[in-house]
Amino acid sequence: MTFMLALMLWSMPQVPSAAASQAPGSVDLFQRMACAPIGLPAPPAAGLRILGGIVHGRIMFAPGDATIINAGTTQGVQRGQQYFVRRLVNDASKKQPKSGALYGVHTAGWVTIVDAKDNMAFATVTHACDGLMEGDYLEPFAMPLPPPTALAGAPDFEHPGQIVLADEGRQTGYPGLVMLMNRGSDHGVRAGQSLTVYRETLNGQGPILDLGRATVLAVTPASSMVRIDSARDVIYLGDFVAIHRITQ
């Protein structure tokens, strides 16, 4: 039976990765954005999960591997659908998020449904940001949109945000890394805005330490995905960001 299931999955036509339709120069940015962590105000209520694979005892999966999903057509799962595969980053020291903090969610990759039964589906791994694991949960896949050309404006130090999250508990940032800040569309933030990353000195009484520049890639109401573009020093969680705005 295992052999027949493996043969069925292998013979089914594969849905190409969404990244394949991007222009060559945008694929790297697309993958960074698609693989970026997300921050949630509460733990995710995840119903769809990876139950395992067709090889007994295997708990980690790479591109092309077949996986079994704990839902099927009864739950609306259909052949050809794509799903992000994610997991909550466990932090035993943080039972509840601190003020302004977010629950960190790691994006492991995405899968494509190749067959669906009543209450079970089979999927293959389309892309892996790293290893997908048994127990990871699924969310509908949505293609990230690249940010517009950098917007003009001067840094607003009067209404700063903070870097609050990096992937899988990472505490530091560097050029090219995607991180999250605690300001979003509710605070007037837009994709494409530039950011000045800085650190206060002498408990806010001394001059600011200019750490580098970043760009807003995507926004939600309460947070934004930002890419570190340049850095003069290590960037830490908690460092401030001045959002570049056009003043009237």
Secondary structure as UniProt FT lines:
FT   HELIX           2..11
FT   HELIX           18..21
FT   HELIX           24..26
FT   HELIX           27..34
FT   STRAND          38..40
FT   STRAND          49..53
FT   TURN            56..57
FT   STRAND          60..61
FT   TURN            63..64
FT   STRAND          66..69
FT   HELIX           73..75
FT   TURN            79..80
FT   STRAND          82..88
FT   TURN            92..93
FT   TURN            99..100
FT   STRAND          103..116
FT   STRAND          121..128
FT   STRAND          132..133
FT   TURN            134..135
FT   STRAND          137..140
FT   STRAND          154..165
FT   HELIX           167..169
FT   STRAND          172..173
FT   TURN            175..176
FT   STRAND          178..181
FT   HELIX           185..187
FT   TURN            191..192
FT   STRAND          194..199
FT   HELIX           202..204
FT   STRAND          209..219
FT   STRAND          224..231
FT   STRAND          235..236
FT   TURN            237..238
FT   STRAND          240..245
//
